[in-house]
Amino acid sequence: MRPAASDSSAPTRRDLRARQQTAEAARRAERTRDVRTRDARTRDARTRSAAVATRVPLNQRPRQRGGLGVVHRGIARQVLSVGVLVAVFALVVSVSVPASVFGTPSANAATSGAPLVGSAADTQSFQVSAEAAADDTTRDAYGATSRAQFAAAAAAAAAKKAQASASRYSSTWNPGIGPVRWPYPVMPKLGPGFGAPATCSTCMSVHQGQDYLAHEGTPMYSIATGVVTKKQQDSYGWGNHLVITSTVNGQTVSFLYAHTQTGSIAVNVGDTVQVGQFIALTGSTGSVTAPHLHLELQLNGTKVNPHTWLQANVTG
Ligand SMILES: [Zn+2]
């Protein structure tokens, strides 16, 4: 039966060698103690204590304690060296690399002093017209996938645009389908009416007709079937105008259409014109401040309010 090494009372060759080494270390420590600086004495003290510890009989102390301590101190020195290297590397990086390399956009803006979002004074203004925005909305709303759908969407968009363009006209307008009809299929806004104060400084009397504020170039149509009795181009007064004489309910009724666009009158004196037939384009010839139709109506030779007469006689 082999006794355990720690229980052996007889020193082994290995024990003897260890004792010799520790004794030698102690003697070296004694020789160098007096010439060491005070800072080095702490380390010497550790060395001495280690040497003293080695004098304790081996069977009364843990084996290889000194060896493990040396290993631990070696690891500590290595860790310290690595730590120093890391610290130096961090220092070099911190002073040589721009902070923006590691920073987030906001941090970058804060450190550079150049804001990512410019101030109101620096930004350029870009205005989109309401019409353009409306067009985009319309296009997106349809989501056409075929040519037919695209055409339908385009037609719907065009109708919507036309409706918006006609917003200045009445939406409850019926031009009529009978023998007497309104001169416009879509009712324009009304201007000065019959009997209103004179609209020009040279006018000697009150307004003799009804003004319909249609756009320049808007087609106008014959109110009733009749014969063209006058067609004249003037640069003053009624401007380019025509008169169509009809018989309505047994009464002779003449209609004067004034301020028509130059060259747009599509009929000639003596022509028979059907109700609803195109006769001219709305213009601004003569004494006007804006394009419009000045309509006068004579009933058996007497001027009457054309608007109220139309309201009473247009059917359908
Ligand atoms: Zn007028």
Residues whose N, C-alpha, C, O or C-beta is under 5 A from the ligand:
A	BS01	ZN	Q210 D211 H294
